[in-house]
Amino acid sequence: MCNKFKLRFNNKKIVGFQTLALAFLLSLSTVKQVNAEQLFTLSKNIKQGALIIGKTSPENIVMLNNNKLTVSASGDFAFGFGRDEVKPHTITVTNPSGIIETKTLTPQVREYNIQRINGIKKSIMKPNPVAIARSRKDNVQIKEARKTLSHSTAFAKGFIAPINGPITGIYGSQRVFNGEKKRPHFGLDYAGKTGDPVKAPADGEILLFEPDMFYSGGTMIIDHGHGVTSTFLHLSASKVKTGDLVKQGQVIASVGSSGRATGPHLDWRINWFDVRLDPAYVLLLKTI
């Protein structure tokens, strides 16, 4: 009798222990899930041409697809989607405890302004070998500057327009001459007069200024950190020199019509390394 009672009592203890253990494991799972949801945040504009800024703990590891992103001491990181990007991208954040959060981001497809023009003379359509050779030389300098990876976090503090003027050209627009697609426009054009002041849209370092590139004329590039750069085309003059640190709103250059411009204006471009982004979108970014 005593032995049966003792067995039943022990069974109850075993069942009770199993129940408590299961509850404890479930609680750990719940905590792990809550923590995972708090690993990082992203800006909301997941579209073609968008700069995405993120925030996480500085000790976390952030991967975009199979590439590790730089995370600042304050937990900021950045990446972007090109004009025609349609593939899903996977962002994975891992904290020191091994907790992982993964999100799949597919850029929203945009419609661009496509202008079709027929009847263009073949002589106009034929590329100029001298122009091609010189532009290739210019592009080497531009590509080298855009490889810069600095630890500046200016990109995460917001952007302002570099000039007060009407917008005359937008990102992504493209002309098709005689059925042949030309290179899309990757900047934001502002109308202006020669000599009008151009301001730094965000803090940064001057990476390059060349007064006479073949197509873009006076060309300046500013580093905003983590591969994010601004490029300004057709300038008539520079107010700063390579290596200078500039503040948002500081006058850095003057509007011009240098290079192959049809008139005075500013062409402002944004890149994440070699990915061409929409400047209009960075003006909409809010700090997170």
RAZI-V862103 format. One line per field, one symbol per residue. phi: phi as a letter, one per 30 degrees, with the letter a starting at -180 (. if undefined). psi: psi as a letter, one per 20 degrees, with the letter a starting at -180 (. if undefined). burial: b if it has 24 or more other C-alpha atoms within 12 Angstrom, else e. A space follows every 10 residues. Layout:
BEGIN
phi = ???
psi = ???
burial = ???
END
This chain:
BEGIN
phi = .ddddddddd dddddddddd dddddddddd dddddddcda bbddddbeic dccbbadddd cccchccdcd cddcidbbaa cdecdbddcc cbcbcddjdb bbbccceddc ccdcccbcid dddddddded dddddddddd dddddddebc cdceeccjbb ddacaddcab didacbchic dcdddcbbcc dacejedccd daelcdcabb dbdddcidbb bcdcjhjdbc bbcidcaccb bejdcbcejd dcabdabdic cdadacccbb bchcddcced dddcdcdb
psi = ghggghgggh ghgggggggg gghgghhggg ggggghijhr qqqimmrpjq ppqrpaphiq pppodjppqp prijjqrqrr prhjpiqqqp pppprhijpp ppqppopppr pqopppprjp qhhhhpqohg gggghggghg gghghiipor jqkhhjjqqr piqorqpipq piqqqopkip prpqpjaopp qrqpiqppqp irqapohppp imqggicopq pppjqkipqq ppqkqhqqjr rpiqpqqpip piaqqakrbl qirprpopqp qodjpprohh hhiipqq.
burial = eeeeeeeeee eeeeeeeeee eeeeeeeeee eeeeebeebb bbbebbbbbb bbbbbbbeeb bbbbeeeebb bbeebbbbbb bbbbeeeebe bbbbbeeebb bbeebebeee eeeeeeeeee eeeeeeeeee eeeebeebee ebbebbbbbb bbbbbbbbbb bbbeeeeebb bbbbeeeeee eeebbbbbbb bbeebbbbbb bbbbbbbbbb bbbbbbbbbb bbbbbbbbbb bbbbbbbbbb eeeeebbbeb bbbbbbbbbe beebbbbbbb bbbbbbbbbb bbbebeee
END
